[in-house]
Each structure stands twice: as structure tokens, then as C-alpha cells.
Amino acid sequence: MIPCRGEDEIEKIDRACRVVRTVLGELSELAVPGITTAELDAHAEAQCRKVGATPAFLGYMEYPASLCISVDEEVVHGIPKRRRLKDGDLVSIDFGVRLDGYYGDSAITCEVGTVTEEGRRLSRVTRECLLKGIEQVRPGGHLQDIGHAVETHARKAGLGVVRDFAGHGIGTRLHEEPEVPNYGRRGRGPRIERGMVFAIEPMITAGKAAVRVLEDGWTAVTRDGSLAAHWELVAVATDKGPRVLGEFENR
């Protein structure tokens, strides 16, 4: 059963997403050569607690940090440690918070110093895939329209689409129904209705899409060692089309 949220609930999710996107904006500025991933994690936790929110990932299924920070060939769920970022790193940062009983969740990919053209292109196309997916969040459409749009754009660019992880519904829980894969067939899956809220998060690779999880039980990396990028936003279906939550102009 996919929840359809009312206006009050949507505004609460929007406020949580706004906290997430504010912190991610700060982290994108802090992600420079020499800083450690643990320092970025500490900043995110402190900033969200300052506004009365709590980190959504910390302790979730025993995850040990507030951020997921994935570098270069790491796709998702990289655990912040004492690793120092270096010039040329492509860094995906995923962050979520709980505020007033509702969740927000987003991810960005940052370029540390001077990144290769391959890395810049991968991040750009991944973000484009995200926006293509969001365009499908409209009443009357179908859930797999989202993944179809993501996959089609990535394939046209010759990139790999990770199938092992997916987006999700979000609201009073971090992960709600439905799962939102980054692949699919147009016109398939549940019909999208007004008030449905989805966290859409394409994970795209410069090489093949196959991944493996490291011994820490969390960090997923590309099997072929190719670069990966990850972008995520939360969108709600409205009568006017998709609305991205956490956008400051929506205040």
C-alpha cells in the first residue's frame, strides 16, 4: 500500500528535506582535499541536531554514522572514517534526517579539486537521470515510468545502471513502500496518485553495473573498479506535476 500524503504531511517532509539539502550544500563546500570523511560526518550530525532534527541513518539497521560517503568506485553506503579526501576524488554523500516525526533524504556527488572529464561527465549524467525520473512523478503515470526514464538516459550515454539498490517511498519512516528501481518498462507498475512521495536515487557507473559489498557489510563498490555517482531528491506527485521537496523557493 503506497501512502498518499495530505498537505500537512507533505509540508513536514518538505521541512525535513530542507534541512538535508542545507547540510548537503555545506558539505559540498567542505569537501576539499585534506578533510576526512569523519569530519564531514561530524559536521552533518552537529548541524542537523542544531535545528532539532536527528540523523536518520545513525543506528538504522546498526549503521554506524550519520552520512554515507562513497568515494570513486564506491557506489553507496560508504562508512565515514579517517580517510582524507584527495584531489580528483569523486565523492557521493547521502544524508537523511528525522524532524517532527517525518523524514527527509537526499544525495549529491561532489568533485574534490580537479576531477577527470570522465568523472565530471558521470556526475552530470547521473543528475540528469535523476531529473528525468522526477519528471515522471505525475498522477496517472506508472511507477516504472520513473526507472524507465532513468535507465534510458543512462544507457544513451553508455553508462551502467546499478540494479542492486533502489529509491523508495518516504514519510513517517525512512524507507516506505514502494521500492523505486532505476530501471523498468513504461506503463508498468502501480499507478501514481496525487500525494505519493518518492525518494528517487539513480546510482550510475562509468563501466559495468555489477557491484559487490565489502567486508564491512555496508560499502558497495563496482566489481570492475569503475567510477560511480549517486544523486537523490524527494518528489511528490501533485495536480500540477512533480514537486521537489526541500526547494527553498517553496517556502
C-alpha positions as CSV (number, residue, x, y, z in Angstrom):
1,M,0.0,0.0,0.0
2,I,1.6,3.3,-1.1
3,P,0.6,6.2,1.2
4,C,-0.9,9.3,-0.3
5,R,0.1,12.2,1.9
6,G,-2.0,15.2,2.7
7,E,-0.8,18.8,2.6
8,D,0.2,19.0,6.2
9,E,2.3,15.8,5.9
10,I,3.9,17.0,2.7
11,E,5.0,20.2,4.3
12,K,6.6,18.3,7.2
13,I,8.5,16.1,4.7
14,D,9.5,19.3,2.9
15,R,10.9,20.8,6.1
16,A,13.0,17.7,6.8
17,C,14.2,17.7,3.2
18,R,15.2,21.4,3.5
19,V,17.4,20.5,6.5
20,V,19.0,17.8,4.5
21,R,19.7,19.9,1.5
22,T,21.0,22.8,3.6
23,V,23.5,20.5,5.2
24,L,24.5,18.9,1.9
25,G,25.1,22.3,0.5
26,E,27.5,23.0,3.3
27,L,29.2,19.6,2.9
28,S,29.8,20.3,-0.8
29,E,31.8,23.3,0.2
30,L,33.7,21.5,2.9
31,A,34.6,18.5,0.6
32,V,38.1,19.7,-0.3
33,P,41.5,17.9,-0.4
34,G,42.7,17.0,3.1
35,I,39.4,16.9,5.0
36,T,38.4,13.5,6.4
37,T,35.1,11.7,5.8
38,A,34.7,11.5,9.6
39,E,35.0,15.3,9.8
40,L,32.2,15.7,7.2
41,D,30.1,13.2,9.2
42,A,30.6,15.1,12.5
43,H,29.6,18.4,10.8
44,A,26.4,16.9,9.4
45,E,25.3,15.4,12.7
46,A,26.0,18.7,14.6
47,Q,24.2,20.9,12.1
48,C,21.0,18.7,12.0
49,R,20.9,18.5,15.8
50,K,21.3,22.2,16.0
51,V,17.9,22.7,14.3
52,G,16.2,19.9,16.3
53,A,16.5,17.1,13.8
54,T,18.1,13.7,14.3
55,P,20.3,11.8,11.8
56,A,18.1,9.2,10.0
57,F,20.9,6.8,9.2
58,L,22.8,6.7,12.5
59,G,21.8,3.4,14.1
60,Y,19.4,2.4,11.3
61,M,19.9,-1.3,10.9
62,E,23.0,-0.7,13.1
63,Y,24.6,1.7,10.6
64,P,27.4,3.5,12.5
65,A,27.3,7.0,11.1
66,S,25.1,9.9,10.0
67,L,26.3,10.1,6.4
68,C,27.0,7.6,3.7
69,I,30.2,8.8,1.9
70,S,31.2,6.9,-1.1
71,V,34.5,7.7,-3.0
72,D,35.3,6.9,-6.6
73,E,34.4,3.2,-7.2
74,E,32.3,3.1,-4.1
75,V,28.6,3.2,-5.1
76,V,26.7,3.7,-1.9
77,H,26.8,3.1,1.9
78,G,30.4,4.1,2.3
79,I,31.1,4.5,6.1
80,P,32.8,7.8,7.1
81,K,36.2,7.1,8.7
82,R,39.6,8.8,8.9
83,R,40.1,8.7,5.2
84,R,41.3,12.0,3.8
85,L,39.8,13.2,0.6
86,K,42.4,14.0,-2.2
87,D,42.4,16.0,-5.3
88,G,40.5,14.2,-8.1
89,D,38.1,12.2,-5.8
90,L,34.5,11.8,-6.9
91,V,32.5,11.7,-3.7
92,S,28.9,10.8,-3.3
93,I,27.3,12.0,0.0
94,D,23.9,10.6,1.1
95,F,22.2,12.2,4.1
96,G,18.8,11.8,5.9
97,V,17.1,13.4,8.9
98,R,14.0,12.9,11.0
99,L,12.2,16.1,12.0
100,D,8.9,16.3,13.8
101,G,8.2,12.7,13.0
102,Y,8.9,12.9,9.3
103,Y,11.9,12.1,7.2
104,G,14.0,13.8,4.5
105,D,16.7,12.2,2.4
106,S,18.9,13.3,-0.5
107,A,22.3,12.7,-2.0
108,I,24.8,14.6,-4.1
109,T,28.1,13.8,-5.9
110,C,30.9,16.3,-5.2
111,E,34.1,16.9,-7.2
112,V,37.1,17.3,-5.0
113,G,39.7,19.5,-6.6
114,T,40.2,18.7,-10.3
115,V,38.3,15.6,-11.3
116,T,38.7,13.8,-14.6
117,E,36.5,14.5,-17.5
118,E,35.1,11.0,-17.1
119,G,34.1,11.8,-13.5
120,R,32.6,15.1,-14.3
121,R,30.5,13.6,-17.2
122,L,29.4,10.7,-15.0
123,S,28.1,13.0,-12.2
124,R,26.4,15.3,-14.7
125,V,24.6,12.5,-16.5
126,T,23.6,10.9,-13.2
127,R,22.0,14.1,-12.1
128,E,20.3,14.4,-15.4
129,C,18.9,10.8,-14.9
130,L,17.5,12.0,-11.5
131,L,15.7,14.9,-13.1
132,K,14.4,12.6,-15.9
133,G,13.0,10.3,-13.3
134,I,11.4,13.2,-11.3
135,E,9.6,14.3,-14.5
136,Q,7.6,11.1,-14.3
137,V,6.2,11.7,-10.8
138,R,2.7,12.7,-12.1
139,P,-0.8,11.5,-11.2
140,G,-1.9,9.0,-13.8
141,G,1.6,7.7,-14.6
142,H,3.1,4.4,-13.5
143,L,5.8,3.7,-11.0
144,Q,8.1,2.0,-13.6
145,D,7.9,5.1,-15.8
146,I,10.5,6.6,-13.3
147,G,13.0,3.8,-13.7
148,H,12.5,3.7,-17.4
149,A,13.4,7.3,-17.8
150,V,16.5,6.9,-15.6
151,E,17.7,3.9,-17.4
152,T,17.0,5.2,-20.9
153,H,19.0,8.4,-20.3
154,A,22.0,6.5,-18.7
155,R,22.1,3.9,-21.5
156,K,22.1,6.6,-24.2
157,A,25.2,7.9,-22.5
158,G,26.8,4.5,-22.5
159,L,26.8,4.2,-18.7
160,G,25.8,1.4,-16.3
161,V,22.7,1.4,-14.1
162,V,23.0,-0.2,-10.7
163,R,20.1,-2.6,-10.1
164,D,21.1,-3.8,-6.6
165,F,19.8,-0.7,-4.9
166,A,16.8,1.5,-5.4
167,G,14.9,4.5,-4.4
168,H,11.9,4.3,-2.1
169,G,8.8,5.9,-0.6
170,I,9.4,8.2,2.4
171,G,7.3,9.8,5.1
172,T,6.9,8.7,8.7
173,R,9.6,6.1,8.0
174,L,12.9,6.5,6.1
175,H,12.0,3.6,3.8
176,E,8.4,3.1,2.9
177,E,6.6,1.4,0.0
178,P,7.2,1.3,-2.8
179,E,10.7,0.4,-3.9
180,V,11.6,2.7,-6.8
181,P,14.1,0.9,-9.1
182,N,16.3,2.8,-11.6
183,Y,15.1,0.6,-14.5
184,G,11.7,-0.5,-15.7
185,R,9.1,-0.6,-18.5
186,R,6.9,2.3,-19.3
187,G,3.3,1.9,-18.3
188,R,4.1,-0.9,-15.8
189,G,3.8,-1.0,-12.0
190,P,1.3,0.8,-9.6
191,R,-0.4,3.9,-10.9
192,I,1.0,7.1,-9.4
193,E,-1.6,9.2,-7.4
194,R,-1.6,12.7,-6.0
195,G,0.2,12.8,-2.7
196,M,2.6,9.9,-3.3
197,V,6.1,10.8,-2.2
198,F,9.2,9.1,-3.7
199,A,12.9,9.4,-2.9
200,I,14.5,8.9,-6.4
201,E,18.2,8.0,-6.4
202,P,20.0,6.8,-9.5
203,M,23.3,5.1,-8.9
204,I,25.2,5.1,-12.2
205,T,28.6,3.7,-13.2
206,A,31.2,4.6,-15.8
207,G,31.7,0.9,-16.5
208,K,29.6,-2.2,-15.8
209,A,26.7,-2.1,-13.3
210,A,27.7,-5.1,-11.2
211,V,28.6,-4.4,-7.6
212,R,29.9,-6.2,-4.5
213,V,29.7,-5.4,-0.8
214,L,32.9,-5.1,1.2
215,E,33.7,-7.0,4.4
216,D,32.3,-4.1,6.5
217,G,28.9,-5.3,5.4
218,W,27.9,-1.9,4.0
219,T,30.1,-0.3,1.4
220,A,29.1,-1.3,-2.1
221,V,31.7,-1.0,-4.9
222,T,31.7,-1.6,-8.6
223,R,33.1,-5.0,-9.4
224,D,35.2,-3.6,-12.3
225,G,36.6,-0.7,-10.3
226,S,34.9,1.9,-12.4
227,L,33.7,5.2,-11.1
228,A,30.2,5.6,-9.6
229,A,28.0,8.6,-8.9
230,H,24.8,9.0,-6.8
231,W,22.2,11.8,-6.8
232,E,18.9,11.8,-4.9
233,L,15.9,14.0,-4.3
234,V,12.5,13.6,-2.9
235,A,9.5,14.4,-5.1
236,V,5.7,14.4,-4.6
237,A,3.0,13.9,-7.3
238,T,0.7,16.9,-7.4
239,D,-2.1,18.0,-9.8
240,K,0.5,20.4,-11.3
241,G,3.1,17.8,-11.8
242,P,6.1,16.8,-9.7
243,R,7.2,19.0,-6.8
244,V,10.7,18.5,-5.5
245,L,10.7,18.8,-1.7
246,G,13.3,20.8,0.1
247,E,13.3,23.5,-2.5
248,F,13.7,26.8,-0.7
249,E,11.5,28.7,-3.2
250,N,8.6,26.6,-1.9
251,R,8.6,28.4,1.4
